[in-house]
Amino acid sequence: MKTLREVPVGSSAKVVKLHGEGAVKRRIMDMGITKGVEVQVRKVAPLGDPLEVTVRGYQLSIRKGDAELVEVE
């Protein structure tokens, strides 16, 4: 299983599945990260948290812990 956290900077990946439960999963979905959407990793902060990604045409910062809940291919 590969997660969004493991995608290298400058690369894109397609969301396969969201893990997690309840409010955390709902928050990720509310940000536009849903099954089948293309996500591009733009930058990673110097200490590795958060990541900046482009999803559905806009930039989004997502915490490393949340990125690990997003399974990609």
C-alpha positions as CSV (number, residue, x, y, z in Angstrom):
1,M,0.0,0.0,0.0
2,K,1.4,3.4,-1.0
3,T,0.2,6.5,0.7
4,L,0.2,10.2,-0.3
5,R,3.0,10.8,2.2
6,E,5.3,8.6,0.0
7,V,4.7,10.4,-3.3
8,P,7.9,12.3,-4.3
9,V,7.7,16.1,-4.7
10,G,6.7,17.0,-8.3
11,S,4.9,13.7,-8.9
12,S,1.2,12.9,-9.2
13,A,-0.9,10.0,-7.9
14,K,-4.5,8.9,-8.1
15,V,-6.4,8.4,-4.9
16,V,-7.5,4.7,-4.5
17,K,-9.0,4.7,-1.0
18,L,-9.3,6.8,2.2
19,H,-8.5,5.1,5.5
20,G,-9.4,6.5,8.9
21,E,-12.7,7.0,10.6
22,G,-15.4,9.6,11.4
23,A,-14.3,13.2,11.6
24,V,-10.8,12.7,10.2
25,K,-12.0,10.9,7.1
26,R,-14.8,13.5,6.6
27,R,-12.3,16.4,6.9
28,I,-10.1,14.8,4.2
29,M,-13.1,14.4,1.9
30,D,-14.3,17.9,2.5
31,M,-10.9,19.2,1.3
32,G,-11.6,17.5,-2.1
33,I,-9.5,14.4,-1.7
34,T,-11.8,11.7,-2.7
35,K,-11.5,8.3,-4.5
36,G,-10.4,8.7,-8.1
37,V,-9.1,12.3,-7.9
38,E,-5.5,13.1,-9.2
39,V,-3.2,14.7,-6.5
40,Q,0.1,16.4,-7.3
41,V,2.7,16.9,-4.5
42,R,4.1,20.4,-4.9
43,K,6.3,21.0,-1.8
44,V,7.2,19.5,1.6
45,A,8.0,21.7,4.5
46,P,11.6,21.6,5.8
47,L,10.8,19.3,8.7
48,G,8.5,17.2,6.5
49,D,5.1,18.5,7.8
50,P,2.9,19.7,6.2
51,L,2.8,18.8,2.5
52,E,1.5,21.2,-0.1
53,V,-0.5,19.4,-2.8
54,T,-2.6,20.5,-5.8
55,V,-6.0,18.8,-5.9
56,R,-9.0,19.8,-8.2
57,G,-7.1,22.9,-9.4
58,Y,-6.2,24.5,-6.0
59,Q,-3.3,24.3,-3.5
60,L,-3.9,22.6,-0.2
61,S,-1.7,21.9,2.8
62,I,-2.2,18.6,4.5
63,R,-0.6,17.2,7.6
64,K,1.7,14.2,7.3
65,G,-0.6,12.2,9.6
66,D,-3.6,12.9,7.3
67,A,-1.5,12.2,4.2
68,E,-0.8,8.7,5.5
69,L,-4.5,7.9,5.5
70,V,-4.8,8.5,1.8
71,E,-3.9,5.4,-0.3
72,V,-2.7,6.2,-3.8
73,E,-1.5,4.4,-6.9
